[in-house]
Amino acid sequence: MTYDEYNEFCRSLTATSHVVQWGASHVWKVGGKVFAIGGWEKSGTPAFSFKTSDLNFEILKNEPGYRPAPYLASRGMKWIQMFEGFHGDNGEIKKHIESSYRIVCSNLTKKKQKELGLNVQSS
């Protein structure tokens, strides 16, 4: 996946915003909270970081092409980075980014979710 394809996919998700920060990384947010980062790989090949569940973090951190995300995981956050050793397809990357997006959305307040037009279950 190229950074252009990554940005296009993240842009397609509801209520997202894009900033370039942290050394020219492509940072995507929903409700002001980061759900995906494109960049932070010194080799020049694309790398994508995303938030994950505790279980997926434990599973993915030792898989080929995945590692605990630099800076974030060392601070106790459950973030994984797909980097140059990854040989999967774009569908797999999209699945992880979309899951990260859902995790971040679910942690927003119900009021914020409604403001952003996210799928909120009525109580």
C-alpha positions in Angstrom: 0.0 0.0 0.0 1.3 3.4 -0.9 0.8 6.5 1.3 -1.6 7.8 -1.3 -3.7 4.7 -1.1 -3.5 4.8 2.7 -4.6 8.4 2.8 -7.5 7.7 0.4 -8.7 4.8 2.5 -8.5 6.8 5.8 -10.3 9.7 4.2 -13.2 7.4 3.2 -14.0 6.7 6.9 -16.6 8.9 8.5 -15.6 12.1 10.3 -11.8 11.7 9.9 -9.2 14.4 9.7 -5.6 14.4 8.5 -2.5 16.2 9.7 1.2 15.8 8.8 3.2 15.8 12.0 5.9 13.9 13.9 8.6 14.0 11.2 6.3 14.1 8.2 4.0 11.2 9.2 0.5 11.0 7.8 -1.6 11.1 11.0 -5.4 10.3 10.8 -7.8 11.2 13.6 -11.4 10.8 14.5 -12.9 13.1 17.1 -9.4 14.5 17.7 -8.0 11.1 18.6 -5.3 9.3 16.5 -6.3 6.0 14.9 -3.6 5.5 12.2 -0.1 6.8 11.4 1.6 6.4 8.1 5.3 6.8 8.5 8.0 6.5 11.2 10.0 4.0 9.2 13.6 5.0 8.5 14.1 2.7 5.5 11.9 4.8 3.3 9.4 2.0 2.6 5.8 2.6 3.8 5.0 1.7 7.4 1.5 1.9 9.0 0.8 2.0 12.7 -2.6 1.4 14.3 -4.3 0.9 17.7 -5.3 -2.7 18.5 -7.0 -4.8 21.1 -4.9 -6.3 23.9 -5.3 -9.8 22.3 -4.4 -8.7 18.8 -1.4 -6.8 20.2 -0.1 -10.0 21.8 -0.8 -12.0 18.6 0.6 -9.5 16.1 3.7 -8.2 17.9 5.7 -11.3 16.9 4.3 -11.9 13.5 6.6 -11.3 10.4 6.2 -7.7 9.2 4.6 -6.5 12.4 6.2 -5.0 15.6 5.1 -3.0 18.5 4.8 0.6 17.2 7.9 2.7 17.9 7.3 5.3 20.7 3.7 4.3 21.3 4.1 0.7 22.5 7.1 1.6 24.6 4.7 3.9 26.6 2.3 1.0 27.3 -0.1 1.8 24.4 -1.4 -1.2 22.3 -0.2 0.0 18.9 1.3 -2.2 16.2 3.3 -1.1 13.2 3.3 -2.9 9.8 6.7 -2.3 8.3 9.0 -3.3 5.4 9.0 -7.0 6.3 5.2 -7.2 5.8 4.2 -9.1 2.7 0.4 -9.2 3.0 -2.1 -7.4 0.9 -3.9 -4.0 1.1 -7.0 -5.7 2.5 -5.1 -6.8 5.6 -3.8 -3.3 6.2 -7.3 -1.8 5.7 -8.8 -4.4 8.1 -6.4 -3.3 10.8 -6.8 0.4 10.2 -10.6 0.0 10.2 -10.5 -1.9 13.5 -8.3 0.8 15.0 -10.8 3.4 13.8 -13.7 1.5 15.5 -11.7 1.2 18.7 -11.0 4.9 18.8 -14.7 5.7 17.9 -16.0 3.5 20.6 -13.9 5.4 23.2 -15.3 8.7 22.3 -18.2 10.0 24.4 -21.7 9.2 23.1 -22.2 13.0 22.7 -19.1 13.2 20.5 -20.1 10.2 18.5 -23.4 11.7 17.8 -21.9 15.1 16.9 -19.6 13.4 14.3 -22.5 11.3 12.8 -21.0 8.0 13.9 -23.2 5.0 14.4 -24.5 5.4 17.9 -26.9 2.9 19.4 -29.9 4.6 21.1 -30.5 3.6 24.7 
